[in-house]
């Protein structure tokens, strides 16, 4: 039986913390920046934990 391959698209977008939490970048920072307020831009710039509902699926994609 062959090994499972890591899904490279997911691996580039999601980081794992030392404790095993999955963190992702927030969406909405790629275009239409002139419309968004500075506060909105700052709020979107941080990384946030992955939604609980997605964790199982993403871990499988990452081979964990």
N, CA, C and O of each residue as an XYZ file, in Angstrom:
256
protein
N       0.836     -1.178      0.000
C       0.000      0.000      0.000
C       0.889      1.253      0.000
O       1.789      1.365      0.832
N       0.643      2.213     -0.941
C       1.510      3.405     -1.006
C       1.240      4.371      0.151
O       0.171      4.366      0.762
N       2.234      5.182      0.419
C       2.089      6.189      1.474
C       1.116      7.271      1.018
O       0.952      7.506     -0.179
N       0.474      7.926      1.978
C      -0.376      9.076      1.649
C       0.518     10.283      1.413
O       1.492     10.500      2.133
N       0.176     11.064      0.397
C       0.957     12.259      0.101
C       0.346     13.468      0.803
O      -0.873     13.569      0.942
N       1.208     14.385      1.243
C       0.767     15.646      1.824
C       0.160     16.487      0.713
O       0.711     16.564     -0.385
N      -0.971     17.116      0.997
C      -1.588     18.027      0.029
C      -0.827     19.350      0.087
O      -0.965     20.110      1.046
N      -0.027     19.620     -0.939
C       0.905     20.754     -0.893
C       0.207     22.109     -0.849
O       0.721     23.045     -0.237
N      -0.954     22.231     -1.488
C      -1.693     23.491     -1.436
C      -2.113     23.822     -0.018
O      -2.043     24.975      0.408
N      -2.551     22.805      0.711
C      -2.956     23.000      2.109
C      -1.740     23.269      2.983
O      -1.783     24.118      3.872
N      -0.660     22.546      2.729
C       0.550     22.689      3.543
C       1.115     24.113      3.463
O       1.692     24.602      4.435
N       0.953     24.777      2.320
C       1.466     26.134      2.159
C       0.594     27.157      2.886
O       1.067     28.239      3.236
N      -0.674     26.819      3.112
C      -1.610     27.779      3.686
C      -1.796     27.635      5.194
O      -2.231     28.575      5.858
N      -1.473     26.473      5.730
C      -1.785     26.213      7.133
C      -0.529     25.840      7.906
O       0.249     24.990      7.474
N      -0.336     26.489      9.063
C       0.818     26.220      9.920
C       0.352     25.499     11.171
O      -0.760     25.715     11.654
N       1.219     24.640     11.689
C       0.907     23.940     12.933
C       1.722     24.554     14.055
O       2.919     24.792     13.897
N       1.080     24.812     15.192
C       1.789     25.365     16.343
C       2.482     24.226     17.089
O       2.289     23.053     16.770
N       3.277     24.583     18.068
C       3.975     23.583     18.860
C       3.022     22.665     19.608
O       3.322     21.493     19.832
N       1.873     23.206     19.992
C       0.900     22.392     20.728
C      -0.007     21.599     19.799
O      -0.834     20.815     20.266
N       0.138     21.792     18.479
C      -0.638     21.006     17.523
C      -1.853     21.703     16.954
O      -2.594     21.107     16.172
N      -2.081     22.979     17.334
C      -3.213     23.713     16.762
C      -2.895     24.083     15.318
O      -1.735     24.299     14.966
N      -3.927     24.156     14.489
C      -3.752     24.554     13.094
C      -4.131     26.026     12.957
O      -5.210     26.440     13.381
N      -3.231     26.812     12.358
C      -3.458     28.248     12.212
C      -3.493     28.616     10.739
O      -2.760     28.051      9.927
N      -4.367     29.584     10.396
C      -4.482     30.013      9.010
C      -4.521     31.540      8.940
O      -4.851     32.214      9.915
N      -4.176     32.067      7.767
C      -4.264     33.496      7.507
C      -5.726     33.847      7.233
O      -6.449     33.046      6.641
N      -6.165     35.017      7.650
C      -7.537     35.413      7.365
C      -7.678     35.859      5.918
O      -6.716     36.314      5.299
N      -8.886     35.723      5.387
C      -9.131     36.100      3.998
C      -9.461     37.581      3.893
O      -9.776     38.230      4.890
N      -9.386     38.106      2.679
C      -9.833     39.470      2.431
C      -8.728     40.497      2.364
O      -9.004     41.694      2.450
N      -7.475     40.069      2.213
C      -6.365     41.037      2.195
C      -5.645     41.085      0.853
O      -4.505     41.546      0.791
N      -6.271     40.626     -0.215
C      -5.566     40.552     -1.501
C      -5.911     41.663     -2.472
O      -5.067     42.075     -3.268
N      -7.131     42.149     -2.418
C      -7.494     43.216     -3.349
C      -8.552     44.114     -2.728
O      -9.074     43.820     -1.652
N      -8.874     45.230     -3.423
C      -9.801     46.262     -2.927
C      -9.331     46.849     -1.607
O     -10.141     47.166     -0.736
N      -8.020     46.993     -1.462
C      -7.474     47.479     -0.205
C      -7.801     48.954      0.036
O      -7.904     49.387      1.184
N      -7.965     49.722     -1.042
C      -8.233     51.152     -0.864
C      -9.617     51.395     -0.248
O      -9.864     52.459      0.320
N     -10.513     50.416     -0.359
C     -11.861     50.550      0.191
C     -11.879     50.243      1.686
O     -12.694     50.794      2.426
N     -10.987     49.371      2.126
C     -11.003     48.909      3.512
C     -10.309     49.911      4.442
O      -9.309     50.530      4.078
N     -10.858     50.051      5.636
C     -10.263     50.961      6.615
C      -8.972     50.355      7.159
O      -8.747     49.148      7.060
N      -8.141     51.198      7.724
C      -6.883     50.733      8.305
C      -7.140     49.737      9.427
O      -6.395     48.770      9.589
N      -8.190     49.974     10.198
C      -8.536     49.073     11.292
C      -8.896     47.694     10.740
O      -8.464     46.672     11.275
N      -9.681     47.673      9.680
C     -10.090     46.402      9.079
C      -8.866     45.641      8.560
O      -8.759     44.427      8.731
N      -7.944     46.376      7.921
C      -6.719     45.772      7.400
C      -5.881     45.170      8.518
O      -5.369     44.058      8.386
N      -5.739     45.907      9.630
C      -4.973     45.398     10.773
C      -5.628     44.152     11.360
O      -4.951     43.177     11.687
N      -6.954     44.195     11.488
C      -7.670     43.057     12.065
C      -7.541     41.800     11.207
O      -7.490     40.687     11.731
N      -7.489     41.978      9.903
C      -7.392     40.838      8.993
C      -5.972     40.296      8.873
O      -5.772     39.188      8.374
N      -4.986     41.064      9.325
C      -3.595     40.691      9.067
C      -3.075     39.562      9.955
O      -2.069     38.932      9.628
N      -3.756     39.301     11.078
C      -3.263     38.276     11.985
C      -3.602     36.872     11.526
O      -4.394     36.687     10.602
N      -2.998     35.874     12.178
C      -3.376     34.499     11.889
C      -4.340     34.017     12.964
O      -4.238     34.407     14.127
N      -5.271     33.169     12.562
C      -6.329     32.703     13.463
C      -6.388     31.184     13.442
O      -5.963     30.563     12.467
N      -6.910     30.572     14.508
C      -7.040     29.112     14.512
C      -8.053     28.652     13.470
O      -9.017     29.355     13.168
N      -7.823     27.486     12.937
C      -8.729     26.889     11.969
C     -10.050     26.544     12.652
O     -10.066     26.190     13.831
N     -11.155     26.645     11.918
C     -12.475     26.309     12.469
C     -12.486     24.846     12.904
O     -11.920     23.977     12.241
N     -13.145     24.597     14.035
C     -13.185     23.262     14.621
C     -13.720     22.229     13.621
O     -13.244     21.095     13.574
N     -14.706     22.633     12.828
C     -15.343     21.716     11.882
C     -14.385     21.265     10.776
O     -14.586     20.209     10.176
N     -13.347     22.060     10.506
C     -12.425     21.748      9.404
C     -11.190     20.983      9.841
O     -10.466     20.454      8.997
N     -10.931     20.912     11.146
C      -9.671     20.372     11.646
C      -9.427     18.934     11.195
O      -8.329     18.609     10.742
N     -10.426     18.078     11.310
C     -10.253     16.662     10.969
C      -9.874     16.510      9.487
O      -8.958     15.762      9.143
N     -10.584     17.222      8.632
C     -10.346     17.128      7.185
C      -8.949     17.637      6.815
O      -8.243     17.018      6.019
N      -8.563     18.768      7.401
C      -7.268     19.372      7.075
C      -6.117     18.531      7.609
O      -5.083     18.409      6.951
N      -6.284     17.948      8.801
C      -5.230     17.079      9.331
C      -4.983     15.910      8.398
O      -3.842     15.489      8.209
N      -6.046     15.386      7.816
C      -5.912     14.262      6.873
C      -5.132     14.724      5.638
O      -4.277     13.997      5.132
N      -5.430     15.925      5.160
C      -4.721     16.463      3.992
C      -3.245     16.682      4.290
O      -2.396     16.543      3.410
N      -2.949     17.028      5.545
C      -1.556     17.280      5.928
C      -0.823     16.007      6.326
O       0.382     16.039      6.577
N      -1.525     14.904      6.386
C      -0.901     13.642      6.737
C      -0.603     13.520      8.214
O       0.408     12.925      8.588
N      -1.463     14.071      9.071
C      -1.261     14.020     10.520
C      -2.247     13.089     11.168
O      -2.227     12.920     12.387
